[in-house]
Amino acid sequence: MALREIERVRATDPEDEIIVIHNLITSQVVPQTIAGAGATPLRSRVGHSYIKDQMAATGAVFGGEHSAHYYFRDFWGADNGMLAAMHVLAEFGHQEHPLSQLAERFDPYALSGEINSTVTDVSAAYTRIVESFTGEAEFDELDGLTVRGTVAGDEPFWWFNVRPSNTEPLLRLNAEAGDAETMIRIRDRVLELIRA
């Protein structure tokens, strides 16, 4: 959908800066695809109110969340499932190859999915994670704690995010890596630190 919105805006105004918002736990393929289409990807916290606020502040043409909520500038910045479905159907109609090939294009990396762990002390879990990954990763706290591996050479990339639930005593883990072996290793290491 982002690619279709980028293409539509570019057709009417080739000089317009095109911004697309994605939440921070979407796959790395999302910002890579947006940038590859000549638009600017912008990370957001998880949640519709954050994306809507950023869309209004930046004039972004589109916003998307990992939870399949999609926001369109030309639909008042609102989440619209019907419009999203029409985009998907239109894209399917233009494909010469099986849908499995389209899916592969947008799913090249290994993802953990969201894993919830009950915790009583979020701060202590964060401290264990930071201490364990210091020296091999970069950290940011845009929404929870995001940790990005500093890899060298041919090593597969990896990152993960842990965020506390707003309503339950849970930490939510999402991890991604360039290959399944790396993702599983990072996922299991983080879960051990969270559940210690």
N, C-alpha and C positions, 0 to 999 in steps of 0.2 A: 504494500500500500504506500509506503514511504516513497518508493521509486516512482510509482504512478503519480503521486502528488508533486514530486520534484519535476518530473517530465511535464506535467500540466502547467505548472507555474513558469518553468523555463520557456515553454512555447509562447506564452503571452508576454513575458518580460525577460529576455535572455540575460540582462544585466542585473536583475534582482538578486540580492543575497538570499539564499534559501537556507533556512534553519529547520532542522528536524530534531525533536526532543525524544529521548528514550530514557527509561529509568535505569538505574545503575546496576541492576541485576540481570539485564538482558544479555544475551550472548555477545561476544566480541564481534561476531559477524555483523551485528546491527550497525555500530558506528563505522565499521570498515565498508559496508555496503553504501551507507549514506555518503561518506567521504568519497568513495569510488565514483559516485554519481555526480560529484562536483558540488555537493551541499555541505553544510556545516552540522555535524552531530553535536548535540548538547546533552550532557548527563543531567538527570534529575533524581531527586529523592523518590522513593516509592510512594504512590498515592495520587489519586486524581486531582486533589486540590493543589498539590505542588506542580503537577504538569500543567494544569490550567493556568496557574499564576505565571509560570515561565513562558507559556505560549503567549499570554497577554503582554508580558513585559518585553518579549523579543520579536513578536510577530511571526513566530514559527508557523510553518504551513501545516505541520502534522506533528502529532505526539503519539507515542506508543508505549504500552507497558507489557511486561512479561506475562501478565495475567489476561492478556487478550482484550484490553481496553484500548480503543483507538480514538484519537481526538483530531478534528479537522478544523483548521482556521476558518474555512469558508462555510462552516456549519456552527458558527458562534463559539468555536473552540470546544464544542461539546463532544462527548463520547457518543458514537452512533454506530451500533452494531449492524443496522441495515445497510448503511453506506459502506461500511467495511466489507460486508458480505458481497455487495455488488462489485467492489473492487476485486475481491478474490475471484468471483465468477468471471469477470471480464479478463483477468489475467489468465485464468485457466483456458478461456476460449482462444487465447492467442498462442497457446503452447503447441508446438509440433511434436513434442516428446511426451513420454508418460509423466504423470504427476510425480512419480517417485523421483525422477530426475530433477524436477523443480524443487522438491523437498530437500534433496541432497545438497543443492546449491546453497540453501540457507541453513544447513545443519552440519557444518563441517567439523565441529569441535565436540569434545566430550563434556557433557553437563551432568551435574549431580541431581538436578531438581532440588526443590526446597525440602530440607530436612529439619524437623523441629526437635529440640531437646529441652526438657524441663530443667531450669536452673533456678537456684535461690539467690545467687550473687553474680549478676551480670558483670560488674566491675572486676571481680576476681577472675572471671573467665577471660575478659579482655586482656587483663594483665598477663595471664599465662600465655595467651596467643602472641602478644607483642614480644614478650621475653623469648619465646620459642623461635619466632621468625625474624627477630632483629639481626641485621647483617645479611639477610638473604631476600629481603622484600622491602617494598615501600608501603606506607600506610596512609589512608585518608579516612576522615570521619564525616563525609557528606551525609551519610545515613547509616548508622551503625558503624562498623569497622570494616573497611575494604582493604585487603592485603594483596599486593601485586608482586609476584616473584620477579627478582632481577636475575634473569637467565642469560647465559652466555652462549654464543655460537649457535649450534644446532639444537640446543636444548628446547623442548616444547615450552611454550608460555603457560603460565597458570595464574589464577587469581581466585579469591573467594571473598564473600561478604557475610558477616554475621550481624544480624539486627535483632533487637529485642521486640517482641510482640507488644502492641499497645494495650492488649486486653487480657493476656495470659502470661504466666511466668515461663515464657519460652524464649529461646534464642533460635533464630531461623538462619540456617546455613545454606548458601548457594555457592557452588564451586564450579569452575570451568578450567579446562586445560587443552593443550594442543593435541593430546592423545589420551585414550582411556586409562592407560597405566598410570600416567602422571596425575590425572584427576583423582583416581581411586586412592593413590598414595597421599595426596594433599587432603582429600576429604576425610580419610580415616585418621590422619594425624590431627586435624582440627577437631574432629568429633571427640577424640581422646582428651584433648585439652579442655573442651567445653564441658565434658562429662566427668572430669577428674574430681 
